[in-house]
Structure formats: C-alpha cells, structure tokens
Amino acid sequence: MSTDARFEDRPSREWLRRMAELEDRCESVTAGGLAHDLGMLEAALSEEPWLFGRFIQFARRARHLSVEKLAEQADIDIAEILGIECGANMKPAPRTVHKLAQTLGLSSGKLMELCGLAEPQDEGLRLAALRFAARSEPVTELSAAEREAFEEFVKVLSESPESI
C-alpha cells in the first residue's frame, strides 16, 4: 500500500483509541473530534444523559465550584454545563468532555464512555457507573400527599383482574 493510499482511508478504531489516550495529556482535542465527525464513536455505556450530568454536578460540587466557575475554568458556555447537569437530552461535544476532564482532573476517555460518545472499554467503569447511579439518588420521605397517591396507585396495581 502506498503512503498516499494509507492516508485516504479512514483511521482505524485502534489508532483513534491510542490517540484519545494521548489526548488525556494534551491541551487540544484531535482524535476524539475526528472520530466523532467520522461517526466512529458510538453510544454504548450510558443511554441516559442524566447519569453523566449527575456525575459532572457531583464532581463540580465536590470541588466547591459554582456552575459559573466551572464554565470559566473549562472554557465552556454556562448554558452547556447547565444542560449537561440537568440531564437535557443532549450529548456533549467531544471538546466539552475533554475540557471537563482536564478541568476536573479525570480521564477524558472514560468520560467519553460515560456520556456515550465512545464504546465501553472497561467493565469496571460500567459497574461503577451503575453503583454511582444507585447511590446518588437522594433518599427522602414521601410527603403525606405523595404517600396517599402512591398507596392509591398500589391498590389499583394489586387488584385482581376480576375486580377491575
């Protein structure tokens, strides 16, 4: 294969993964953005944008950062961070994920997996994400009105088909 023909082909997934690992130590995003533009990054780990958003919110709060301060430090628009944290039905751009990873001191490759921009490589990450999702939901008592509505609904669900 000639050198020119090699550059005309799409980059391999293996090459893109190696470049993404190297990006974790660089200031700019190249391979991740290229892979995204070529449609080579697929949603796999997280079908729910809320999980990535909740993680970013917890990471920000753990570092005592406001949304505004995180946006400033990561050079990301405030509205984009708010959209991510609120679980808006949007996938962040690879640049956004890379900048968040850099600012929060995390692996951009693993954050790409978490938000669904890259194929999962680490089964441990998937299990940790599930544990995080299960534990990050606040446990609060039902209000009197919520308890009443819940009990009424349970009664309907518990009724036998003959009594309906």
Order of alpha helices (4+ residues) and beta strands (2+ residues): alpha-alpha-alpha-alpha-alpha-alpha-alpha-alpha-alpha-alpha
